[in-house]
């Protein structure tokens, strides 16, 4: 896989990028310097084919330049619509997409990215869903299953296999309890947990997971719904209070991972170009 290229990069990979951009109508000097002109050319190409115009030549843009299929990829128009809907600058939406997504919502085999959380599976199996449920019995049953399948049901996080193997873990968990299993995985580029499905307006967790498999645009829709469902999170985003937004979205690890700093820098970069226009 080619490295992600962005403003400030230099060398042969940038020269190859510039040559490919020229094949698609750019008129760049092949100097191996990812400066302002190359960034503008990347944005122009991204807009031409409908990809997110962030000026970064990541795997998606390079895949498109090489003639790859972009059917499942996030569209620039989706981000524009989200800016209107959320009442924020387009640069703000670019920033949260850049920092908060995992880069891509699908694996190489076409399945949506997931991460199965065994501790959440234990919580969902222990959850009272009707008035007739007995909390003590439910927890005892979850504990029994945890003793048999500790990699799938556990009181502690862990057991991650990564990539396509996460779907294998999910498939095994579904054999125990399909609904709880789907609720216990995070889905797509924005890692939205399945148990949020009905709170976000989906008919069921099954409906949610089917949408997540349709494409990155549906995954971004879930992300927008997640923001809308949390007034404090939405308010922080509108005010560009990056520390508050990162704390609410990423949890306590936001500071260690510098999410607030990354959001501020990404916003400023996009605001300094044509992406900074306010949503009408």
C-alpha positions in Angstrom: 0.0 0.0 0.0 1.3 3.4 -0.9 1.9 5.8 2.0 -0.6 8.6 2.7 0.8 11.8 1.2 -0.1 15.3 2.3 1.2 18.9 2.3 4.9 18.9 3.2 5.7 15.5 1.8 8.6 15.1 -0.6 10.3 12.5 -2.7 9.6 9.9 -5.4 6.1 9.0 -4.1 5.1 12.6 -4.5 6.5 12.7 -8.0 4.5 9.6 -8.9 1.4 11.3 -7.5 2.0 14.4 -9.5 2.4 12.4 -12.7 -0.9 10.7 -12.1 -2.6 14.0 -11.3 -1.3 15.4 -14.6 -2.8 12.4 -16.4 -6.1 13.6 -15.0 -5.8 17.2 -16.2 -3.5 18.8 -13.7 -0.5 20.8 -14.9 2.0 20.3 -12.1 5.7 20.6 -12.2 7.1 17.1 -11.4 9.3 18.2 -8.5 8.5 15.7 -5.8 7.3 18.6 -3.5 3.7 18.3 -2.0 3.2 22.0 -1.8 0.2 24.3 -2.3 -0.1 23.6 -6.0 -0.2 19.8 -5.5 -2.6 20.1 -2.7 -4.9 22.2 -4.9 -4.6 19.6 -7.7 -5.5 16.8 -5.3 -8.6 18.7 -4.1 -9.6 19.4 -7.7 -9.3 15.7 -8.6 -11.2 14.6 -5.5 -14.0 17.0 -6.4 -14.1 15.8 -10.0 -14.7 12.2 -8.9 -16.8 12.9 -5.9 -14.4 11.9 -3.1 -14.0 14.0 0.0 -11.9 17.0 -1.1 -9.5 17.1 1.9 -6.4 17.7 -0.1 -4.8 14.5 1.3 -3.7 11.8 -1.1 -4.5 8.8 1.1 -5.4 5.2 0.1 -8.8 6.2 -1.3 -7.5 8.9 -3.6 -4.5 6.9 -4.8 -6.9 3.9 -5.3 -9.1 6.1 -7.5 -6.1 7.5 -9.4 -5.1 3.9 -10.2 -8.5 3.3 -11.7 -10.0 1.5 -8.7 -13.8 1.3 -7.8 -15.0 4.1 -5.6 -18.6 2.9 -5.2 -18.4 2.3 -1.4 -16.4 5.4 -0.6 -17.5 8.5 1.2 -18.7 11.3 -1.1 -17.9 15.0 -0.8 -21.6 15.8 -1.2 -22.3 13.7 1.9 -20.0 16.0 4.0 -21.6 19.1 2.4 -25.1 17.9 3.3 -23.9 17.1 6.9 -22.5 20.7 7.3 -25.9 22.1 6.4 -27.7 19.6 8.6 -25.5 20.2 11.7 -25.3 24.0 11.1 -21.5 24.1 11.1 -18.7 25.1 8.7 -17.8 22.6 6.0 -14.2 22.9 7.4 -15.5 21.6 10.7 -17.0 18.5 9.1 -13.8 17.9 7.1 -11.9 18.0 10.4 -14.1 15.5 12.3 -14.1 13.2 9.3 -10.3 13.4 9.0 -9.6 12.8 12.7 -12.4 10.7 14.0 -12.7 8.2 11.2 -10.5 5.1 11.0 -9.6 6.1 7.5 -11.7 3.5 5.7 -15.0 1.8 6.6 -14.4 -1.5 4.7 -11.9 -4.3 4.7 -10.2 -5.6 1.6 -12.8 -8.3 1.3 -15.7 -5.8 1.1 -17.0 -6.3 4.6 -17.5 -3.3 6.9 -14.8 -2.8 9.5 -15.9 -3.9 13.0 -14.4 -4.5 16.4 -16.1 -7.0 18.6 -16.1 -6.1 22.3 -16.4 -9.1 24.5 -17.0 -7.0 27.7 -20.0 -5.4 26.0 -21.3 -8.8 25.0 -21.3 -9.7 28.7 -23.1 -6.4 29.5 -25.7 -7.0 26.8 -26.4 -10.6 27.9 -26.9 -9.3 31.5 -29.2 -6.5 30.4 -32.9 -6.6 31.5 -35.0 -6.2 28.3 -38.5 -6.9 29.7 -40.2 -6.4 33.0 -40.2 -10.2 33.5 -36.4 -10.5 33.2 -34.5 -11.4 36.4 -31.3 -9.4 36.6 -29.6 -12.0 38.9 -30.4 -14.9 36.6 -29.3 -13.0 33.5 -25.9 -12.1 35.0 -25.4 -15.6 36.3 -26.1 -16.9 32.8 -23.7 -14.4 31.3 -21.0 -15.5 33.8 -21.6 -19.1 32.9 -21.2 -18.4 29.2 -18.1 -16.3 30.0 -16.5 -19.3 31.6 -17.1 -21.3 28.5 -16.3 -18.7 25.9 -13.9 -16.1 27.5 -12.7 -14.7 24.2 -16.3 -13.8 23.3 -17.9 -13.0 26.6 -15.9 -11.4 29.4 -16.1 -8.8 32.1 -12.8 -7.3 30.7 -12.0 -5.8 27.3 -9.6 -7.7 25.0 -9.3 -10.7 22.9 -9.1 -8.6 19.7 -8.1 -10.4 16.5 -8.3 -7.5 14.1 -9.4 -7.3 10.4 -11.5 -10.1 9.0 -11.0 -12.2 12.1 -13.3 -9.8 14.0 -16.1 -11.0 11.8 -15.2 -14.6 12.7 -15.5 -13.6 16.4 -18.8 -11.9 15.7 -20.2 -15.0 13.8 -19.3 -17.2 16.8 -21.0 -14.7 19.2 -24.1 -14.6 17.0 -24.5 -18.4 17.6 -24.8 -17.6 21.3 -27.1 -14.6 21.0 -27.4 -12.8 17.6 -28.9 -9.6 18.8 -26.5 -9.1 21.7 -23.6 -10.0 19.4 -24.5 -7.3 16.8 -24.9 -4.8 19.6 -21.5 -5.6 20.9 -19.5 -4.6 17.9 -18.4 -1.2 16.7 -19.2 -0.6 13.1 -17.6 1.2 10.2 -15.2 4.1 9.8 -16.6 5.9 12.9 -16.7 2.9 15.2 -20.4 3.4 16.2 -21.4 0.7 18.6 -24.4 -1.5 17.6 -26.2 -1.0 20.9 -26.8 2.7 19.9 -28.9 1.6 16.9 -32.4 2.3 18.1 -31.4 5.5 19.9 -30.1 6.8 16.6 -33.4 6.1 14.9 -32.7 2.7 13.2 -35.5 0.2 13.3 -33.3 -2.4 15.0 -29.7 -3.3 15.4 -30.1 -5.6 12.4 -31.3 -2.7 10.3 -28.3 -0.6 11.5 -25.7 -3.3 10.6 -27.3 -3.8 7.2 -26.9 0.0 6.5 -23.3 0.0 7.7 -22.6 -2.7 5.0 -24.0 -0.5 2.2 -21.2 2.1 2.1 -19.2 4.8 3.9 -22.0 7.3 3.2 -24.3 5.3 5.4 -21.5 5.0 8.0 -21.1 8.7 8.0 -24.9 9.1 8.4 -24.7 7.1 11.6 -21.9 9.4 12.8 -24.1 12.5 12.1 -27.0 10.9 13.9 -24.7 10.2 16.9 -23.8 13.8 17.1 -27.4 14.9 16.7 -28.5 12.6 19.5 -26.1 14.2 22.0 -27.0 17.9 22.4 -23.9 18.7 24.4 -21.7 17.0 21.7 -23.4 18.9 19.0 -23.1 22.2 20.8 -19.4 21.6 21.3 -18.9 21.0 17.6 -20.9 24.1 16.6 -18.8 26.2 18.9 -15.5 24.5 17.8 -14.7 23.6 21.4 -12.4 20.8 20.3 -11.4 19.7 23.8 -15.0 19.3 24.9 -15.9 17.5 21.6 -13.0 15.1 21.8 -13.7 14.3 25.5 -17.3 13.5 24.8 -16.7 11.5 21.6 -13.4 9.8 22.4 -13.6 9.5 26.2 -10.8 9.9 28.7 -8.1 8.8 26.2 -8.7 11.9 24.1 -5.8 13.9 25.8 -3.3 11.1 25.5 -4.1 10.7 21.8 -4.2 14.4 21.2 -7.6 14.3 19.5 -8.4 17.8 20.4 -5.1 19.1 19.0 -5.6 17.1 15.9 -9.1 18.4 15.4 -8.0 22.0 15.8 -5.1 21.6 13.4 -7.3 19.8 10.8 -10.0 22.5 11.1 -7.5 25.3 10.6 -6.0 23.7 7.6 -9.4 23.3 5.9 -10.6 26.7 7.0 -7.5 28.3 5.4 -8.7 27.1 2.0 -12.0 27.2 0.1 -13.3 24.5 2.5 -13.6 27.1 5.2 -16.8 28.5 3.8 -19.8 28.4 6.1 -22.6 26.0 5.3 -25.4 28.1 3.8 
